[in-house]
């Protein structure tokens, strides 16, 4: 009979269960045991541990968090016994924000409740929407802001208004120009302040397929956005909706901080929610452990094309199989079946350009696909914007590609590259 290590990660008790799965490793500490790589660790307020049989011996178990941090625990596996290995991330500042804490979008509770200090950000890019002057002791949260006027939901947006040219025009518009009024075609709606424990400093907004949770209302179109405004800064937030039955969360962090983003978007998907954060880090191999069922996502009629697109970014980024693959038709289906999804066209084009065959027809189709992707409008995924610009740059002598490359690059300067979904700072605050 072998020994067993039972792994789990505990989040803040109470509130919602916050179930998720992250990736870790089991390594033999005395070189006599059996190491296991890329194991899956369940997370939540009280998740059932996942058992992993190992040879008896001493082990170091690690959990790779979506934030990039790595937690470690020592364990002794005993013959015939199940040894629990519990990681703890129970110091979220608010129970309602446990998922955000796991994703790395918010600091520990002590930073918000006075038990710890956090150094202040120095760079403009690291500053949040509200950056109050620090107190004499060097610490200090962000200043006050009217939460009732902080976020405006745009449920329906005409395709012409999410084009590269339209968004760049908004970034150059005079101060005071209404971004929500300019981009929304279905009646933008100012959202009330969230009623949660962290509302004063870290308001958390939740969205479902039909709009804000608790206050749905149409019309809802092919793309939904959120405009977040405070202290002269305006961020246009891409909402990854609809995402099946899962909700999307938008966290606005109103304190000055050297880590994280001022606005973060995550999807409350227990299976692949953490995978999206790994994707944003560039840890595609780690993300691939969670996007294991891309084929089901890309069935004949994908019920969740956004999740399918994320899975395809991971596939193309990690699978370098030469020639045709069984998943090439999936890319065709995703690109052709959802004309509002620029990411589908980006993925197909990049795949064609990366094939090692050197077939001129693939190169031409890839070039045409990049132009098609650009003309569909801004992508959902930040990685998609990067791949689009890289692809267009491969055709420097092509005037059609060069013009689009210029706009794609200028838009990328406004993007928060730490986020999986495209968030654009349209009024970059200067101090």
C-alpha positions as CSV (number, residue, x, y, z in Angstrom):
1,X,0.0,0.0,0.0
2,X,1.4,3.4,-0.9
3,X,1.2,6.6,1.0
4,X,-1.1,9.5,0.1
5,X,-0.8,13.3,0.3
6,X,-4.1,15.1,0.3
7,X,-3.8,18.6,-1.1
8,X,-6.1,21.6,-0.8
9,X,-5.9,25.4,-0.4
10,X,-8.1,27.2,2.1
11,X,-9.6,30.6,1.5
12,X,-11.4,32.9,3.9
13,X,-14.2,31.2,5.7
14,X,-17.8,32.4,5.4
15,X,-19.3,34.2,2.5
16,X,-19.2,32.3,-0.8
17,X,-17.4,29.1,-1.4
18,X,-15.1,30.6,-4.0
19,X,-14.2,27.2,-5.5
20,X,-11.3,27.1,-7.9
21,X,-8.4,24.9,-9.0
22,X,-4.7,25.9,-9.2
23,X,-1.6,24.1,-10.2
24,X,1.2,22.8,-8.0
25,X,4.1,20.2,-7.6
26,X,5.0,17.4,-5.3
27,X,8.8,17.0,-5.1
28,X,10.7,14.4,-3.1
29,X,12.9,16.1,-0.5
30,X,15.1,13.1,0.2
31,X,15.4,11.9,-3.4
32,X,13.8,8.5,-2.4
33,X,10.2,9.4,-3.1
34,X,8.2,9.9,-6.3
35,X,7.8,13.5,-7.5
36,X,4.6,14.6,-9.3
37,X,4.4,17.7,-11.4
38,X,1.5,19.9,-12.4
39,X,-0.9,18.5,-9.8
40,X,-4.3,20.2,-9.4
41,X,-5.1,21.7,-6.0
42,X,-8.7,22.5,-5.1
43,X,-9.3,25.9,-3.5
44,X,-12.2,27.2,-1.4
45,X,-13.5,27.9,2.1
46,X,-13.9,24.2,2.7
47,X,-12.8,22.2,-0.4
48,X,-12.5,18.4,-0.3
49,X,-8.7,17.6,-0.6
50,X,-7.4,15.8,-3.7
51,X,-5.4,12.7,-2.8
52,X,-2.2,11.9,-4.6
53,X,-0.5,8.5,-4.1
54,X,3.2,8.7,-3.5
55,X,6.0,6.6,-2.2
56,X,6.7,7.0,1.6
57,X,9.2,9.7,2.4
58,X,9.6,13.4,2.8
59,X,8.2,15.9,0.3
60,X,8.1,19.6,-0.5
61,X,4.7,20.5,-1.9
62,X,4.2,23.8,-3.8
63,X,1.2,25.7,-5.0
64,X,1.7,28.2,-7.8
65,X,-0.8,31.0,-7.3
66,X,-2.3,33.0,-10.2
67,X,-0.5,36.0,-8.9
68,X,2.9,34.4,-9.6
69,X,3.6,33.7,-5.9
70,X,4.5,30.2,-4.9
71,X,3.5,28.7,-1.5
72,X,5.3,25.7,-0.1
73,X,4.7,23.1,2.6
74,X,6.8,20.2,3.9
75,X,5.1,16.9,4.4
76,X,6.0,13.4,5.5
77,X,4.1,10.6,3.6
78,X,3.6,7.5,5.7
79,X,2.9,4.1,4.4
80,X,-0.8,3.3,4.5
81,X,-1.8,6.7,5.7
82,X,-3.3,9.9,4.1
83,X,-1.4,12.9,5.1
84,X,-3.2,16.3,4.8
85,X,-1.3,19.2,3.2
86,X,-3.3,22.4,3.7
87,X,-2.2,25.7,2.2
88,X,-3.9,28.8,3.7
89,X,-4.9,32.1,2.1
90,X,-7.4,33.1,4.7
91,X,-6.2,36.7,5.2
92,X,-8.3,38.2,2.5
93,X,-9.3,41.8,3.6
94,X,-13.0,40.9,3.0
95,X,-14.8,37.6,2.8
96,X,-16.5,38.7,-0.4
97,X,-13.1,39.3,-2.0
98,X,-11.6,35.8,-1.4
99,X,-11.6,35.0,-5.1
100,X,-9.9,38.3,-5.9
101,X,-7.3,37.6,-3.2
102,X,-6.6,34.2,-4.7
103,X,-6.2,35.7,-8.2
104,X,-3.6,38.2,-6.8
105,X,-5.8,41.3,-7.5
106,X,-5.8,42.5,-3.9
107,X,-3.3,42.7,-0.9
108,X,-3.7,40.9,2.4
109,X,-6.1,42.2,5.0
110,X,-3.5,43.9,7.1
111,X,-2.7,46.4,4.4
112,X,-6.3,47.6,4.4
113,X,-7.0,47.3,8.1
114,X,-4.0,49.0,9.5
115,X,-2.0,46.1,10.8
116,X,0.6,46.3,8.0
117,X,2.2,48.9,5.8
118,X,2.7,48.7,2.1
119,X,5.2,50.9,0.2
120,X,3.7,53.5,-2.1
121,X,3.9,53.2,-5.9
122,X,6.4,55.5,-7.6
123,X,5.5,55.0,-11.3
124,X,2.5,56.4,-13.0
125,X,1.6,53.0,-14.5
126,X,1.4,51.5,-11.0
127,X,-0.9,54.2,-9.6
128,X,-4.6,53.4,-9.0
129,X,-7.5,55.6,-10.0
130,X,-7.2,57.6,-6.7
131,X,-3.8,58.2,-5.3
132,X,-4.0,60.4,-2.2
133,X,-0.9,62.0,-0.7
134,X,0.7,59.7,1.9
135,X,0.6,60.4,5.6
136,X,3.8,61.5,7.4
137,X,4.4,57.8,8.4
138,X,4.7,56.9,4.7
139,X,1.5,54.8,4.6
140,X,-2.0,55.7,3.5
141,X,-4.8,54.3,1.5
142,X,-6.4,56.1,-1.5
143,X,-8.6,59.1,-1.0
144,X,-12.3,59.3,-1.0
145,X,-14.3,58.9,-4.1
146,X,-18.0,59.0,-5.0
147,X,-18.7,55.3,-5.7
148,X,-22.2,56.1,-7.0
149,X,-20.5,57.7,-10.1
150,X,-17.6,55.4,-10.4
151,X,-18.8,52.7,-12.9
152,X,-21.0,52.9,-15.9
153,X,-22.2,49.7,-17.6
154,X,-22.6,49.6,-21.4
155,X,-24.7,46.5,-22.3
156,X,-25.0,47.1,-26.0
157,X,-22.3,48.5,-28.2
158,X,-22.4,48.8,-32.0
159,X,-19.4,47.2,-33.8
160,X,-18.3,50.5,-35.3
161,X,-17.8,51.8,-31.7
162,X,-15.4,49.2,-30.7
163,X,-13.1,49.6,-33.7
164,X,-9.5,50.6,-33.2
165,X,-10.1,54.0,-34.7
166,X,-13.1,54.8,-32.5
167,X,-11.3,53.8,-29.3
168,X,-8.2,55.8,-30.2
169,X,-10.3,58.8,-31.0
170,X,-11.8,58.5,-27.5
171,X,-8.3,58.5,-26.0
172,X,-7.6,61.8,-27.8
173,X,-10.9,63.4,-26.9
174,X,-10.9,66.6,-24.7
175,X,-11.4,66.2,-21.0
176,X,-15.0,65.9,-20.0
177,X,-16.0,63.9,-23.0
178,X,-18.3,61.1,-22.0
179,X,-16.7,57.8,-22.9
180,X,-19.8,55.8,-21.9
181,X,-22.0,58.1,-24.0
182,X,-19.7,57.9,-27.0
183,X,-19.3,54.1,-27.1
184,X,-22.7,53.0,-25.8
185,X,-25.7,52.5,-28.1
186,X,-28.1,50.9,-25.8
187,X,-28.4,53.4,-22.9
188,X,-25.4,53.3,-20.6
189,X,-26.3,52.9,-17.0
190,X,-24.4,54.3,-13.9
191,X,-24.1,51.5,-11.4
192,X,-24.9,52.0,-7.7
193,X,-22.2,51.5,-5.1
194,X,-21.7,47.8,-4.4
195,X,-23.1,46.7,-1.0
196,X,-20.2,44.6,0.3
197,X,-17.7,44.9,3.1
198,X,-14.9,46.3,0.9
199,X,-17.1,48.9,-1.0
200,X,-15.4,51.9,0.5
201,X,-11.9,51.2,-0.9
202,X,-12.2,48.1,-3.1
203,X,-15.6,48.1,-4.7
204,X,-16.4,44.8,-6.4
205,X,-18.9,44.7,-9.3
206,X,-20.4,41.4,-10.5
207,X,-21.9,40.7,-14.0
208,X,-23.8,37.9,-15.5
209,X,-24.9,37.3,-19.1
210,X,-27.7,39.9,-18.8
211,X,-25.7,42.6,-17.1
212,X,-25.0,43.6,-13.5
213,X,-25.9,41.0,-10.9
214,X,-28.9,42.1,-8.9
215,X,-29.8,44.8,-11.4
216,X,-30.1,43.2,-14.8
217,X,-31.6,45.1,-17.7
218,X,-31.2,45.4,-21.4
219,X,-30.5,45.8,-24.0
220,X,-27.6,43.4,-24.1
221,X,-25.6,43.0,-27.3
222,X,-22.6,41.1,-28.5
223,X,-20.2,43.1,-26.4
224,X,-20.5,44.6,-22.9
225,X,-18.1,47.2,-21.4
226,X,-17.6,49.0,-18.1
227,X,-16.3,52.5,-17.9
228,X,-14.5,53.3,-14.6
229,X,-13.9,57.0,-13.9
230,X,-12.2,58.7,-10.9
231,X,-9.7,61.5,-10.3
232,X,-9.4,62.4,-14.0
233,X,-8.6,58.8,-15.1
234,X,-11.0,56.8,-17.3
235,X,-10.6,53.1,-18.0
236,X,-12.6,51.2,-20.6
237,X,-13.0,47.6,-19.3
238,X,-13.8,44.7,-21.6
239,X,-16.3,42.4,-19.9
240,X,-15.9,38.7,-20.9
241,X,-19.6,38.0,-21.3
242,X,-21.4,35.8,-21.7
243,X,-19.3,33.2,-20.1
244,X,-21.8,30.4,-19.8
245,X,-23.4,30.4,-16.4
246,X,-20.3,31.9,-14.7
247,X,-20.2,35.5,-13.4
248,X,-17.5,38.0,-14.2
249,X,-16.1,40.2,-11.4
250,X,-14.5,43.7,-11.8
251,X,-12.5,44.9,-8.8
252,X,-11.6,48.6,-8.5
253,X,-8.8,49.2,-6.1
254,X,-8.9,52.7,-4.9
255,X,-5.8,52.7,-2.7
256,X,-2.3,53.6,-3.8
257,X,-0.4,50.4,-4.2
258,X,2.8,49.2,-5.8
259,X,1.3,45.9,-6.9
260,X,-1.7,44.8,-8.9
261,X,-3.8,46.8,-11.2
262,X,-6.2,49.6,-10.5
263,X,-9.0,47.6,-12.2
264,X,-9.0,43.8,-12.5
265,X,-11.3,41.5,-14.3
266,X,-11.7,37.8,-13.4
267,X,-14.2,35.1,-14.3
268,X,-15.8,33.0,-11.5
269,X,-15.2,29.8,-13.4
270,X,-14.2,27.0,-11.0
271,X,-12.5,25.0,-13.7
272,X,-10.5,27.6,-15.7
273,X,-10.8,30.9,-13.7
274,X,-7.2,30.6,-12.4
275,X,-6.1,29.5,-15.9
276,X,-7.0,32.9,-17.2
277,X,-4.7,34.5,-14.7
278,X,-1.9,32.1,-15.6
279,X,-2.5,33.1,-19.3
280,X,-2.1,36.8,-18.4
281,X,1.2,36.0,-16.7
282,X,2.5,34.2,-19.9
283,X,2.6,30.9,-18.0
284,X,0.9,29.1,-20.8
285,X,2.2,25.6,-19.8
286,X,0.7,26.1,-16.4
287,X,-2.6,27.3,-17.9
288,X,-2.7,24.3,-20.2
289,X,-3.2,22.0,-17.2
290,X,-6.6,23.8,-16.6
291,X,-7.6,24.1,-20.3
292,X,-7.6,20.4,-20.8
293,X,-11.0,20.1,-22.6
294,X,-10.6,22.6,-25.5
295,X,-12.2,20.1,-27.9
296,X,-15.5,20.2,-25.9
297,X,-15.3,24.0,-25.8
298,X,-15.0,24.0,-29.6
299,X,-17.8,21.6,-30.3
300,X,-19.9,22.1,-33.5
301,X,-21.7,25.0,-31.7
302,X,-19.5,26.3,-28.9
303,X,-21.6,27.4,-26.0
304,X,-18.8,29.6,-24.7
305,X,-16.6,31.0,-27.5
306,X,-14.7,33.2,-25.1
307,X,-13.5,30.2,-23.1
308,X,-12.8,28.4,-26.3
309,X,-10.6,31.3,-27.5
310,X,-8.7,31.2,-24.2
311,X,-8.1,27.5,-24.7
312,X,-6.9,28.1,-28.2
313,X,-4.4,30.8,-27.1
314,X,-3.0,28.2,-24.8
315,X,-2.9,25.5,-27.5
316,X,-1.1,27.7,-30.0
317,X,1.3,28.9,-27.4
318,X,2.3,25.5,-26.2
319,X,1.7,23.0,-29.1
320,X,4.3,23.4,-31.9
321,X,3.2,20.4,-33.9
322,X,4.3,20.9,-37.6
323,X,1.7,20.5,-40.3
324,X,-2.0,19.9,-39.8
325,X,-3.3,19.1,-36.4
326,X,-6.7,17.8,-35.2
327,X,-7.5,21.2,-33.7
328,X,-6.9,23.3,-36.9
329,X,-10.6,22.8,-37.8
330,X,-11.5,24.1,-34.4
331,X,-9.8,27.4,-35.2
332,X,-11.7,27.6,-38.4
333,X,-15.0,27.1,-36.6
334,X,-14.2,29.7,-34.0
335,X,-13.1,32.3,-36.5
336,X,-16.0,31.8,-38.9
337,X,-18.7,31.2,-36.4
338,X,-18.3,34.4,-34.4
339,X,-17.7,37.4,-36.6
340,X,-17.9,39.7,-33.5
341,X,-14.9,37.9,-31.9
342,X,-11.7,39.4,-33.2
343,X,-9.7,36.8,-31.2
344,X,-11.0,34.0,-33.3
345,X,-9.6,35.6,-36.5
346,X,-6.3,36.4,-34.7
347,X,-5.9,32.8,-33.5
348,X,-6.5,31.4,-37.0
349,X,-4.1,33.9,-38.6
350,X,-1.3,33.3,-36.1
351,X,-1.6,29.6,-36.5
352,X,-1.3,29.9,-40.3
353,X,1.8,32.1,-40.0
354,X,3.5,29.9,-37.4
355,X,3.2,26.7,-39.5
356,X,6.7,25.7,-40.5
357,X,5.7,24.5,-43.9
358,X,6.5,27.8,-45.6
359,X,3.5,27.4,-47.9
360,X,2.8,30.8,-49.5
361,X,-0.9,30.2,-49.4
362,X,-0.7,29.9,-45.6
363,X,1.2,33.2,-45.4
364,X,-1.3,35.0,-47.6
365,X,-4.2,33.6,-45.7
366,X,-2.5,34.6,-42.4
367,X,-1.9,38.1,-43.7
368,X,-5.6,38.4,-44.8
369,X,-6.7,37.0,-41.5
370,X,-4.8,39.6,-39.5
371,X,-6.5,42.4,-41.5
372,X,-9.9,40.7,-41.0
373,X,-9.2,40.4,-37.2
374,X,-8.3,44.1,-37.0
375,X,-11.3,45.2,-38.9
376,X,-13.6,43.2,-36.5
377,X,-12.5,45.7,-33.7
378,X,-10.5,45.4,-30.5
379,X,-10.1,41.9,-29.1
380,X,-11.3,40.6,-25.8
381,X,-7.9,39.3,-24.7
382,X,-4.8,41.4,-24.0
383,X,-2.7,38.6,-25.5
384,X,-4.7,38.9,-28.7
385,X,-3.8,42.5,-29.1
386,X,-0.1,41.6,-28.7
387,X,-0.3,38.7,-31.2
388,X,-2.2,40.9,-33.6
389,X,0.5,43.6,-33.5
390,X,3.3,41.0,-33.8
391,X,1.6,39.4,-36.8
392,X,1.1,42.7,-38.6
393,X,4.7,43.6,-38.0
394,X,5.7,40.7,-40.1
395,X,4.5,42.6,-43.2
396,X,6.4,45.9,-43.0
397,X,6.2,46.6,-46.7
398,X,2.5,46.1,-46.9
399,X,0.7,49.4,-46.6
400,X,-2.6,47.8,-45.4
401,X,-0.7,46.0,-42.6
402,X,1.5,49.0,-41.8
403,X,-1.5,51.3,-41.3
404,X,-3.3,48.8,-39.0
405,X,-0.1,48.0,-37.1
406,X,0.3,51.7,-36.2
407,X,-3.2,51.8,-34.7
408,X,-2.7,48.5,-32.9
409,X,0.6,49.6,-31.4
410,X,-0.9,52.9,-30.2
411,X,-3.8,51.1,-28.6
412,X,-1.4,48.7,-26.9
413,X,0.3,51.6,-25.1
414,X,-3.0,52.2,-23.3
415,X,-3.5,48.6,-22.3
416,X,-2.8,47.1,-18.9
417,X,-0.7,44.1,-19.9
418,X,-1.0,42.5,-16.5
419,X,-4.7,41.7,-17.1
420,X,-6.1,38.8,-19.2
421,X,-8.9,40.9,-20.6
422,X,-8.3,44.2,-22.4
423,X,-8.5,47.2,-20.1
424,X,-7.6,50.6,-21.7
425,X,-6.6,53.7,-19.8
426,X,-8.2,56.4,-22.0
427,X,-7.2,59.4,-19.8
428,X,-3.8,58.5,-18.4
429,X,-3.3,60.5,-15.3
430,X,-0.2,62.7,-15.2
431,X,1.3,64.0,-12.0
